[in-house]
Amino acid sequence: MLLCDIGNSRAKFFSLGKVWGVEIKELKKYKEFKVCYICVNDEVKKEIKGWKSWIDLEPFVQLEGSYEGMGIDRKVLCLTQKRGVLVDAGSAITVDIVRNGVYQGGFIYPGFKAFKKAYSSISPRLDVEVKFSLASLPKSTQEGVGYGMLAPLVCQINSFKEKVFITGGDGNLLAKFIPHATFNPSLLFEGMLKIVQRNEIC
């Protein structure tokens, strides 16, 4: 049995502790496998709905306090902890707070790649190799751009004064600036696995 997290442009699979990514167009290679999945891509979801051995986990996900339209990936991530700040640093960076198993709210921040594109669109002079540091106020464009990306996000996450759990492609980078944070690249899949086991799905 495989677990699969399908995003807008790529998908990630998980099995026996290993995570690997594929392009959306490559999903058909796994059509005959037994797969439990979550999906935020509506077009892909329509296509794979007819794949008999693929099971959508969304109907089994219940997060108290969540709102209509909240991404299934964020809900699953929040279900991994009874209390804390859950951060997924991917194409977008989502930050969600859970207390006593109840969703308190959260926000969505641009991912670092999206930030870099935004800076580049302002001026060619801002199209630089970014340097990330929060040690002191920047004195170079490279550090200034990196500081602008990081400082507001890190400050807001720290303001919640809760344990911080980070996952996602840029999670390891972000975790370096939040010393008390726990980085776990498989955290979302651990949440999916709990749902599968609790409901005896696969």
N, C-alpha and C positions, 0 to 999 in steps of 0.2 A: 504494500500500500504506500502510495506517495501522497505528500501534501503539496499543494500548489497555491501560491499567492500571485494572482494575475493583476498587473497594473495596467497603465494606459499604453505603454510602449514595450514593456518587457514582463516576463514572468519568472518567478523563482520556484524551484522545487526543493523539497526536503525529504531525506530518507536516511535512516540510521545515523543521524547526527551530521550528515553532510548537506550543504546548501549549494545549489548551482543555478545559474541564470540562463535563460533562453530568450530568443526573439519571439514575439507573438506568433509569427508565421510558422515557428517550429513546434507549436503545441500539438499539431496533428500527428507528430511522430509518437505522441504518448496517448493517442486516442483509445487504444485497446488496453491500456494499463488501468489498474484500479486506483482512482485518484479522488481525494477529498480536497475541495478547493474553496477559495474565496475570490471574488472578482469585482473590481471597480470599473471595468471596461464594459459598458452596456452592449456594444456591438459584438464583442467576443462572447459575452455571456449568452447572447441569443444563439450564437453558433454552437457552443458546446452544450447547450441545454439538452440537445438530443443525443449526446454521447452516453450510452447506457451505463458504462462503468465509472462515470464521473459523477460525484455527489457534491452538490452545492451546500456548504455549511451555513449559509446565511439564515435559513429558517430555524436553525438550532441555537442561534446567538441571541441572548437576551442580556442587555446591560441596563440595570436600573438607573434612571436619570438621563439616559441618552436622548437625543433629539431626532426628529424625522429628517432624513437626508444625511445623517452622519455616516461617514464611510465605514464599511464593514471591517476594513483593516484596522481602523482606529478602535472600533468596538472590541475586536478580538484582543488587541494589544492591552486594552484597559482591563480585560478579564484576567490577565496574568497576575495582577497584584490586587490586594485588598486596599492598599493605601500607597500613594506615591505619585510622582510626576512621570508620565510615560512619554518618551520622546522618540519619534521615528524620523531620522534624518535622511531623507531620500530626495526625490525630485522636488518635493515640497517638504518642509519640516513641520510635523504636527506635534503639538505639545498639549497633553491632556492630563487632568488631575482627577484622581479617584481617592475617596475617603470612605472607609468602612464598606467597600465594595460598591459604592454609589458614585456615579459619574457627576463631577462638580462643574465641568466646563473645560474649555480649552481654546486654542487658537492655531492658525495655520500661518507659517512663515515661509518666505521663499527659500528654496534650496540653494546651496552655494553656487551651483552651476547657473541657476536662473539669475542669481544676484550678479554674477560675473557678466552675463549677457546684458543685464540692465545697465551696469556701469559702462560697458563698451558702447552701448547705444547712445549714451550721453556725450561721450567724447573719446576719440582715439587715444588720448593721453591716459584714459582710465582703463584701457585695454592692456593690463599689465599682469605679470606673474605675481599672484597674490601672496603676501606674507602674513601669516596669522600670528598675532601676539597681543596679549593684553597686559604685558608687564609695565608699560608706560604709554603715555600719549604718543602717537605716531609722529615721525619726522621724515616720512617718505611716502610717496604715492602708493607703493606696494603695501606698506603697513597700514596706511590710511584706509584703503579699500577693505583689507582684511579686518581691521578694527570695526569698521562700519557694519560689516556682516555679523561679526561675533558679539560685540559688546552688548547691544540691546537684548539679544536673545539670551545670552548667559545671565545677564542681570535679572531678566524677568523670570527665568527658570529658578534662579537662586532665591528670588523674593518669596517663593511659595514655602520655603523652609520645610521641605519634605524630602524623603529619599527620592533619588532620580534614577530612572532606568532608561537606558538609551539603546536603540537598535538602528538599523538602516545603513546604507552604503557609506555615508559620511559620519556615521555615529562614532567611530573610533577617533576621528579628528575632533569632533565636538567634545567628546568625553575628556580629552586632554585638558580642557579648560574648565572642567567641573570636577575637581578632585574627588568629591564624595559620590560621584555617579558610578553606576554599574553598567558597563557596556556588554551587551549580549547580542551577537548577530543573529541568533536563532530564536530570539524571544517571541516573535510573532508566531512562529511555527510551534513553539511550546504551548502557546495559547490555543492554537488550532488542535493540537494533539489532545489537550484536556477536553475540548468539546467533543472530539471523536470518541474518546474513551468514556466520558460521562454519558453519552447518548448511545453508546455501543453501535456506532454507525458503520464502521468498516470492519 
